[in-house]
Amino acid sequence: MPARPKIALTNDEVLALYRELGTYEKAAAALGVVPTAVRKRVAKALRGHDTGMQVIGSEAGFTSENRKRPSAGPHYLPGSRPRSEAHWSDYSWDGWVRTEAADSSYEEDILDRKGEVVGVRTVTVLDPGVQYPAGWDGPKLADRRTFRVRQADGVKRTIVTGIQDRTPLHGPFMVNLEAFAAYMGASIAVVGDTYAKGWWTALFGNGRDKKQEPAIILDYPSYVGDRVQTQRLQASDVEVCAEVNIIPTAERPLSGLLTYGKGRCAVFSHPKQELESVPRAPHLDPVTVWTTGYATPPNYVQRKAGLKARFHHIIGAVLIEEDVDGTVFIYHLHADPETGAFQHFDVKVDRGQITTGHRVKAIPLGDGHIIHLDDEVDEATFRGLGSLVEVLDPEHVFVHDGLDFYSQNHHNRADPWHAAEVLRRGLTVAQEVRQVGQWLASIQRPGTTVHVVESNHDLALDRWLREGDWRKDPLNAPFYLEAALIKANAVARGESISIFETMVRNLSGDALADVHFLREDESFLVEGVQCGWHGHNGPNGSRGSTQGYLSLASKIAKGHDHTPAKRQGVASVGTMQTLMPKYAKGPTSWAHAHLVIYEGGRTSHVFIKNGKWRAEGRRAQERKAA
């Protein structure tokens, strides 16, 4: 097949010939080529310079000028930056700077289709490096730093955090995490996860010219590259499941993984910080599964799944402690998304500096049920040397389900054997209510406000007044009639009162003058966290649950379930009562657990195990024994 003739003229010369002859066909005949070849050369000439001149023939009436899209009028808002704009993480939009990157390059041969070398090209190797906010004047990972270290106490500690592939480290957080690890005597495990973000396109755009120099991006920053974990580890008695590699945009990262640890506590790497308590046999210790938070900034595709994931992205980690008796404790470390600062109990870490003796904002307690109160939990929380409240010195304490109403609860009111048990123990409603008041008085401390959240068991007293019959209950008749008269008089005056608060105060005198009672569903925010809801009422009249509250755009610290949990912005506490009262049957996910609220609304659960709320070293145990 003969080769097609080539046009020897320049594009501009072809354009001039076309305009002179008037049609593509005449110009093609003059040049001895096909009309399509002339059309392509004319198009290239028109793209090369904007003549504004009219094209005749088949293009008559159109010019390069009127082909342009008209600009929008002044009534339009200015456009956003394009989604494909190159960036290293979502924080790049806010001016964060990538630094401390060990970029490199090497040369490789260029081969033709036959495999023969036809040239050499340079391949760039990009290190994701570390990102800091614009103008960051704190220490950096590359700086020579000194750490504050406390005396070893025999407690084994491991910090677990996750990172996303091809994403810079969060510099301020890593500076703080290393300082905290040195202070606590902890090792750091960094779990590497992958995410199919289409990074090449995001960084270099679409349709990259094959003749341009190619680039390779390291999976993880070189600062931690040889220390990234992708296989299972064991920290004390906790399974660190680094092999699972959960996609960062997962809506429920722990879905299907509650039993993955085979009856042991397990930690998974994920940018959300979540917690679930796994059902177990009643005689066994609580089993929990956790997700870590990340040490890399959010770096997601700018679509629905990615934007939702960014909303719940936590800069943070998990701390695992094993004390000298082998008791294991796990906590969330939740950092400020910009400064990377965080607080663990009374210890604050900011810009690589450790300070101690700090208060916490609030402690929502596990559900009380004071008549069934576990003495060890009460001792560890309030009474003992170095108790939780003594060390953390909270500004607020929230009490849920202070009243159990065991003596006349509507669930057992028709049970004759339960009635016989109550009679044998000589329990009355007045005794239960008085006991709640005495306990509330005993937990007060200077500088801390005690709030009583009106809960479903507290409200059982009001239900008893509506449904009970004092004529069939002579033991409780005097208290019933007194309370009913107070309620009736309040209704007659057009007042709405809490009969639970009223009777607790009446039986406690002035001892509760500084205790604050919250009415059912009354709002009380601490650092943006809703602490005034017990959790028994769900949206639109539904039954309350942790899952049901996820539809609210609010952080919530609730009770009711007795099952410690943390999903997105909703945290549920455990209980302070004995884990298996007579009415509880079957496997249980209940646990002795409170919630701690730090500055900025960041939260972490605190479990009470073997009468302790944190890992104790040798010296702490010696002080207790003395």
C-alpha positions in Angstrom: 0.0 0.0 0.0 1.6 3.3 -1.1 2.4 5.8 1.7 0.1 8.8 2.0 1.6 12.0 0.8 2.5 14.5 3.5 1.7 18.2 3.5 5.0 20.2 3.2 3.4 23.5 4.1 3.1 24.9 7.6 -0.2 25.0 9.4 -0.6 28.8 8.8 0.2 28.3 5.1 -2.4 25.5 4.8 -4.9 27.9 6.5 -4.1 30.6 4.0 -4.6 28.2 1.1 -7.9 27.0 2.4 -9.2 30.6 2.8 -8.1 31.4 -0.7 -9.8 28.4 -2.4 -12.9 28.4 -0.1 -13.3 24.6 0.5 -11.4 21.7 2.1 -11.9 19.7 -1.1 -10.2 22.3 -3.4 -7.3 22.8 -1.0 -6.8 19.0 -0.7 -6.8 18.6 -4.5 -4.2 21.4 -4.8 -2.0 19.7 -2.2 -2.6 16.1 -3.5 -4.0 14.9 -0.1 -7.3 13.9 1.3 -9.7 16.6 2.7 -9.4 15.3 6.3 -5.7 16.1 6.3 -6.4 19.7 5.4 -9.2 19.9 8.0 -6.9 18.8 10.8 -4.1 21.2 9.8 -6.6 24.1 9.6 -7.9 23.2 13.1 -4.4 23.2 14.5 -3.7 26.6 13.0 -6.9 28.0 14.5 -6.0 26.6 17.9 -2.5 27.9 17.7 -3.5 31.6 17.5 -6.8 33.4 18.0 -7.4 35.2 14.7 -11.0 36.2 15.2 -11.5 35.9 11.5 -14.5 34.2 9.9 -14.0 30.7 8.5 -15.7 30.1 5.2 -16.9 26.9 3.5 -18.3 24.2 5.9 -17.3 26.2 8.9 -19.0 29.4 7.8 -20.5 31.5 10.6 -18.2 30.2 13.4 -15.0 31.8 14.7 -12.6 30.8 17.3 -13.9 33.7 19.4 -17.6 32.6 19.4 -16.7 29.0 20.1 -15.6 30.1 23.7 -18.0 29.5 26.5 -19.5 32.9 27.6 -18.4 34.0 31.1 -21.0 33.9 33.9 -22.8 37.1 35.0 -22.1 39.0 38.2 -25.1 37.3 40.0 -23.2 34.0 40.2 -21.0 33.1 43.2 -17.4 32.5 42.4 -16.4 28.9 41.7 -14.6 26.6 44.0 -11.2 25.1 43.4 -11.4 22.0 41.1 -11.7 18.6 42.8 -8.6 17.4 40.8 -6.3 20.1 42.2 -3.1 18.5 43.4 -2.7 18.0 47.1 -0.9 15.7 49.6 -3.8 15.5 52.0 -7.1 17.2 52.7 -5.2 19.5 55.0 -3.4 20.9 52.0 -6.5 23.0 51.3 -5.7 24.8 54.6 -2.2 25.5 53.7 -0.4 22.6 55.5 3.1 22.2 54.2 4.8 18.9 53.3 8.4 18.7 54.6 11.0 16.2 55.9 10.6 14.2 52.7 13.5 12.1 51.5 12.7 12.4 47.8 15.2 10.8 45.4 15.5 9.7 41.8 17.2 7.1 39.5 17.6 6.5 35.8 16.1 3.7 33.9 16.3 2.6 30.2 13.5 3.4 27.7 12.6 0.4 25.6 10.8 0.3 22.3 8.3 -2.3 21.3 11.1 -4.7 20.3 12.7 -4.4 23.7 15.7 -2.4 22.5 17.1 0.5 24.5 16.2 3.8 22.8 17.0 6.2 25.6 17.3 6.9 29.3 14.8 8.6 31.6 14.8 9.8 35.2 12.3 8.3 37.6 11.4 10.4 40.7 10.8 8.7 44.0 8.5 10.8 46.2 8.5 10.4 50.0 5.1 11.4 51.5 7.1 13.0 54.3 5.5 14.9 57.2 2.9 17.7 57.1 2.8 20.7 59.5 0.4 23.7 59.6 1.6 26.8 57.8 3.7 28.9 60.1 4.3 26.0 62.5 6.9 27.1 65.1 6.9 24.1 67.3 9.4 21.2 67.3 9.6 18.9 64.3 10.4 15.2 64.0 13.7 16.0 62.4 14.8 18.2 65.3 17.0 17.0 68.1 14.6 16.7 71.0 14.9 15.9 74.7 12.1 14.0 76.4 10.8 14.0 80.0 11.0 10.5 81.3 9.4 9.3 84.6 10.8 6.5 86.7 9.9 3.0 85.5 7.1 1.4 87.4 6.9 -2.2 86.0 3.9 -1.5 83.8 4.1 -2.6 80.2 2.7 -0.1 77.8 2.1 -0.1 74.0 0.7 2.7 71.9 -1.0 1.6 68.6 -1.8 4.1 65.8 -2.6 3.7 62.2 -1.5 5.5 59.0 -2.8 5.7 55.5 -0.6 4.8 52.6 0.9 7.6 50.4 -0.1 10.2 53.0 2.2 12.4 55.0 2.5 12.0 58.8 0.6 14.5 61.0 3.8 16.2 62.3 2.5 17.9 65.5 0.8 14.7 66.6 3.8 12.5 66.0 6.0 14.9 68.0 3.5 14.7 70.9 3.1 10.9 70.6 6.8 10.3 70.8 7.2 12.6 73.8 4.3 10.8 75.5 5.7 7.4 74.8 9.0 8.4 76.2 7.4 9.8 79.4 5.2 6.7 79.9 7.9 4.2 78.9 5.8 2.9 76.1 6.6 1.4 72.7 4.8 2.6 69.5 3.3 0.3 66.9 2.4 2.0 63.6 -0.1 0.0 61.5 -0.2 0.7 57.8 -3.4 0.7 55.9 -4.1 1.1 52.2 -6.8 3.1 50.3 -7.4 3.1 46.6 -7.6 6.9 46.2 -6.3 7.2 42.7 -3.3 9.2 44.0 -1.6 9.4 40.7 -4.5 11.3 39.2 -4.9 13.5 42.3 -1.3 14.5 42.2 -0.4 14.6 38.5 -3.8 15.1 36.8 -5.3 13.0 34.0 -3.6 11.7 30.8 0.0 12.2 31.8 2.3 12.3 28.8 4.3 9.1 28.5 7.3 11.2 27.4 7.4 13.0 30.7 9.5 11.8 33.6 7.5 9.2 35.6 7.3 9.3 39.4 6.9 6.7 42.1 5.3 7.5 45.5 6.5 5.5 48.5 3.8 3.6 50.3 4.6 5.2 53.7 6.8 8.1 54.9 10.4 7.1 55.2 10.4 8.3 58.8 8.3 5.2 59.8 8.7 3.2 56.6 10.7 0.3 58.1 8.6 0.2 61.2 5.1 -0.1 59.7 3.2 -3.2 60.9 1.1 -5.2 58.5 1.0 -8.5 60.4 -0.7 -9.4 63.7 1.0 -8.4 67.0 0.3 -9.2 70.6 0.5 -6.4 73.1 0.1 -7.9 76.6 -3.0 -10.0 76.3 -4.5 -7.8 73.5 -4.5 -8.8 69.8 -3.3 -6.0 67.6 -4.8 -7.1 64.3 -2.6 -5.2 61.8 -3.3 -7.7 59.0 -7.0 -6.8 58.6 -6.5 -3.5 56.7 -10.0 -2.0 57.0 -10.8 0.5 54.3 -10.6 4.0 55.8 -14.1 5.0 54.5 -15.8 2.0 56.2 -19.1 3.1 57.8 -18.9 0.5 60.6 -15.2 -0.5 60.8 -15.9 -3.1 63.5 -18.7 -4.8 61.7 -18.2 -8.6 61.6 -15.0 -8.3 63.8 -16.4 -8.6 67.3 -15.3 -12.3 67.5 -12.1 -11.9 65.4 -10.0 -11.9 68.6 -11.4 -15.3 69.6 -12.5 -14.2 73.0 -9.7 -11.7 73.6 -9.6 -8.0 73.4 -8.6 -6.8 70.0 -7.4 -3.5 68.4 -7.8 -2.6 64.7 -6.3 0.3 62.8 -8.9 2.8 61.4 -9.3 6.6 61.3 -12.5 6.4 63.4 -12.2 5.8 67.1 -14.8 3.2 68.1 -15.3 0.7 70.9 -17.6 -2.3 71.2 -18.1 -4.6 74.2 -18.4 -8.2 73.1 -21.1 -10.5 74.7 -19.4 -13.2 76.9 -20.2 -15.7 79.5 -21.2 -13.9 82.8 -18.2 -15.3 84.8 -15.6 -14.0 82.3 -13.9 -10.6 82.2 -15.2 -8.0 79.7 -14.0 -8.4 76.1 -13.7 -5.3 74.0 -12.7 -4.4 70.5 -11.3 -1.0 69.5 -10.2 1.1 66.6 -7.2 3.4 66.9 -7.5 6.7 65.0 -4.8 7.8 62.6 -1.4 9.6 62.7 -1.9 10.8 59.2 -4.2 13.7 58.1 -7.5 12.9 56.3 -6.8 12.1 52.6 -9.9 11.0 50.8 -11.6 11.1 47.4 -13.8 14.2 47.3 -17.1 12.2 47.0 -19.8 11.1 49.4 -17.9 8.2 51.1 -14.7 10.3 51.4 -16.3 13.4 52.7 -18.2 11.3 55.4 -15.0 9.6 56.4 -13.2 13.0 56.8 -16.0 14.1 59.1 -15.3 11.3 61.5 -11.5 11.2 61.0 -9.7 11.2 64.4 -6.1 12.0 64.9 -5.3 9.6 67.7 -4.1 6.3 69.0 -4.9 3.5 71.5 -2.8 3.0 74.7 -2.6 -0.5 76.1 -1.3 -1.0 79.7 -0.6 -4.2 81.6 0.2 -3.7 85.3 2.3 -5.9 87.6 -0.7 -8.1 88.4 -1.4 -8.8 84.7 -4.5 -6.6 84.6 -4.9 -5.0 81.1 -6.4 -1.5 80.5 -7.0 0.1 77.1 -7.7 3.8 76.5 -8.3 6.1 73.5 -5.8 9.0 72.9 -7.8 11.7 71.0 -5.7 14.6 69.7 -6.5 18.1 68.5 -6.7 17.9 64.7 -4.4 20.9 64.2 -2.0 21.1 67.1 -1.9 17.3 67.8 -2.1 18.1 71.5 -3.9 15.5 73.7 -4.6 14.7 77.3 -4.5 11.4 79.1 -5.9 11.5 82.6 -4.0 14.4 84.3 -1.2 14.4 81.7 -1.2 16.9 78.8 1.1 16.8 75.8 1.5 19.8 73.6 4.4 20.8 71.3 6.4 17.9 72.6 6.1 19.1 76.2 4.7 17.0 79.1 2.8 18.7 81.9 0.9 17.0 84.7 -1.8 17.9 87.3 -4.5 18.9 84.8 -8.2 18.6 85.5 -10.7 16.9 83.2 -13.9 18.5 82.1 -16.3 15.8 83.1 -16.9 12.2 84.1 -20.2 10.7 83.1 -20.4 7.7 85.5 -21.6 4.2 84.6 -25.3 3.6 85.6 -25.4 3.6 89.5 -28.3 1.4 90.6 -27.1 2.3 94.1 -28.9 -0.6 95.9 -26.8 -3.0 93.8 -23.6 -0.8 93.8 -20.4 -2.8 93.4 -18.2 -1.8 96.4 -14.9 -2.2 94.5 -16.1 0.1 91.7 -17.3 2.7 94.2 -14.0 2.5 96.0 -11.9 2.8 92.9 -14.0 5.7 91.6 -14.4 7.8 94.8 -13.0 6.4 98.0 -9.6 4.8 97.7 -6.1 6.3 97.7 -5.5 7.7 94.3 -9.2 7.2 93.2 -10.3 8.2 89.7 -12.1 11.4 90.9 -9.2 12.4 93.2 -6.6 12.2 90.4 -8.7 13.6 87.6 -10.5 16.2 89.7 -13.4 16.7 87.2 -15.3 19.9 86.9 -18.6 17.9 86.4 -19.7 14.4 87.4 -22.9 13.0 85.9 -24.9 10.3 87.7 -27.3 8.0 85.7 -29.9 5.6 87.2 -29.1 6.4 90.8 -32.3 4.8 91.8 -32.9 1.2 90.9 -36.4 1.0 92.4 -35.8 -2.7 93.1 -38.5 -2.9 95.8 -41.4 -1.9 93.6 -40.2 -2.0 90.0 -43.0 -2.5 87.5 -41.1 -5.4 85.9 -41.4 -7.4 89.2 -44.5 -6.0 90.8 -46.6 -9.1 89.9 -43.9 -11.6 90.9 -44.8 -13.1 94.3 -41.3 -14.6 94.8 -39.7 -11.2 94.2 -42.2 -9.7 96.7 -41.1 -12.4 99.2 -37.5 -11.5 98.7 -38.1 -7.8 99.2 -40.1 -8.6 102.4 -37.3 -10.8 103.7 -34.8 -8.1 103.3 -37.1 -5.5 104.7 -36.7 -3.2 101.7 -39.0 -0.2 101.2 -39.2 2.5 98.6 -38.3 5.1 101.2 -35.1 3.2 102.1 -34.0 3.1 98.4 -34.7 6.8 97.9 -32.9 7.7 101.1 -29.9 5.5 100.1 -29.6 7.4 96.8 -29.5 10.7 98.7 -26.8 9.5 101.1 -24.6 8.2 98.3 -25.0 11.5 96.3 -24.0 13.5 99.4 -20.9 11.3 99.9 -19.5 11.8 96.4 -19.5 15.6 96.6 -16.2 17.4 96.6 -15.1 21.0 96.4 -14.9 22.4 92.8 -16.9 19.5 91.3 -20.5 19.8 90.4 -22.6 16.6 90.7 -25.4 16.4 88.2 -28.2 13.8 88.5 -29.5 12.8 85.1 -33.2 11.8 85.4 -33.2 8.2 84.0 -35.8 5.5 83.3 -35.2 3.8 86.7 -35.6 7.2 88.5 -38.8 7.7 86.6 -40.1 4.4 87.8 -41.1 6.2 91.1 -43.4 8.4 89.1 -44.9 5.4 87.3 -45.5 3.7 90.7 -47.5 6.7 91.9 -49.7 6.4 88.7 -50.2 2.6 88.7 -49.6 1.4 92.2 -52.2 0.8 94.9 -51.2 1.8 98.4 -54.1 -0.1 99.9 -52.3 -3.4 98.9 -48.9 -2.3 100.1 -49.1 -1.2 103.8 -45.3 -1.2 104.2 -44.9 1.6 101.5 -48.3 3.3 102.0 -47.0 6.2 104.1 -44.3 7.1 101.6 -46.7 6.6 98.7 -49.4 8.9 100.1 -46.9 11.6 101.0 -45.4 11.6 97.5 -48.8 11.4 95.8 -50.0 14.4 97.8 -47.0 16.4 96.7 -47.5 15.5 93.1 -51.3 16.2 93.2 -50.7 19.7 94.8 -48.1 20.5 92.1 -50.5 19.5 89.4 -53.2 21.7 91.0 -50.8 24.7 91.0 -50.0 24.0 87.3 -46.4 23.1 88.1 -44.3 20.4 86.6 -42.0 18.8 89.2 -39.7 15.8 89.3 -41.1 13.6 92.1 -37.8 11.7 92.1 -35.8 14.9 92.9 -38.4 16.1 95.3 -38.4 13.0 97.4 -34.6 12.5 97.4 -34.2 16.1 98.6 -36.9 15.7 101.2 -35.2 12.6 102.7 -31.7 14.2 102.6 -32.3 17.6 104.2 -29.7 20.2 103.2 -27.0 17.6 102.3 -27.8 17.9 98.5 -28.0 21.7 98.3 -25.2 21.8 95.8 -26.3 18.8 93.7 -27.9 19.7 90.4 -30.8 17.5 89.2 -31.5 17.4 85.4 -35.0 16.7 84.3 -35.7 14.0 81.7 -34.1 14.9 78.4 -32.9 18.3 79.7 -29.9 19.5 77.8 -26.5 20.0 79.4 -23.4 20.5 77.2 -19.8 20.0 78.3 -17.3 21.0 75.6 -20.0 20.4 73.0 -20.9 16.9 74.3 -24.5 16.4 75.3 -24.4 15.0 78.9 -28.0 15.6 80.0 -29.7 12.6 78.3 -29.8 9.2 79.9 -30.4 7.4 76.6 -33.7 5.6 77.2 -35.6 7.9 74.8 -34.7 7.6 71.1 -35.6 9.9 68.2 -39.3 10.3 67.4 -40.5 8.2 70.3 -38.3 5.2 69.6 -36.5 3.3 72.3 -33.1 4.7 73.0 -29.9 3.0 71.8 -26.4 3.9 70.8 -27.2 3.1 67.2 -30.4 5.2 67.3 -28.4 8.3 68.3 -26.1 8.2 65.4 -28.6 10.1 63.3 -28.1 13.2 65.5 -25.5 15.7 64.5 -24.2 16.0 68.1 -21.7 14.4 70.4 -23.5 12.5 73.1 -22.4 10.9 76.3 -25.2 8.6 77.5 -26.0 5.7 79.8 -28.8 3.1 79.9 -27.2 0.2 78.1 -24.7 -0.8 80.8 -22.6 -1.7 77.7 -19.6 0.6 77.1 -19.6 1.7 73.4 -18.3 4.4 71.2 -19.5 4.9 67.7 -18.7 8.0 65.8 -19.8 10.8 68.1 -21.9 8.7 70.5 -20.4 7.3 73.7 -22.2 5.0 76.1 -21.0 4.3 79.6 -21.2 1.0 81.5 -22.5 0.4 85.0 -21.4 0.6 88.6 -23.6 -2.2 89.9 -22.7 -5.8 90.3 -22.5 -7.2 86.7 -25.0 -10.0 87.2 -27.9 -9.0 89.5 -30.6 -11.6 89.8 -32.7 -10.1 87.0 -29.9 -10.3 84.5 -29.8 -13.6 82.5 -27.6 -15.1 79.8 -24.4 -13.9 78.1 -23.6 -10.2 78.9 -21.8 -7.3 77.3 -22.1 -5.2 80.5 -18.9 -3.8 82.0 -17.8 -1.5 84.8 -16.9 1.6 82.8 -17.1 5.4 83.0 -16.4 8.1 80.4 -13.8 10.9 80.6 -14.4 14.1 78.7 -11.4 16.3 78.0 -11.0 19.7 76.5 -12.5 20.1 73.1 -15.1 17.3 73.7 -12.5 14.5 73.2 -13.5 11.4 75.1 -12.1 8.1 76.4 -13.6 5.2 78.4 -12.1 4.1 81.7 -12.8 0.5 82.8 -12.7 -0.6 86.4 -11.0 -4.0 86.7 -10.1 -5.8 89.9 -10.8 -2.7 91.9 -8.5 -0.5 89.8 -9.1 2.2 87.2 -5.6 2.2 85.7 -2.6 0.1 85.6 -0.7 0.1 88.9 3.1 -0.2 89.2 5.0 -1.6 92.1 5.2 1.8 94.0 1.4 2.4 93.7 0.7 -1.0 95.1 3.1 -0.5 98.0 1.5 2.8 98.9 -1.9 1.1 99.0 -0.7 -1.7 101.1 0.8 0.7 103.6 
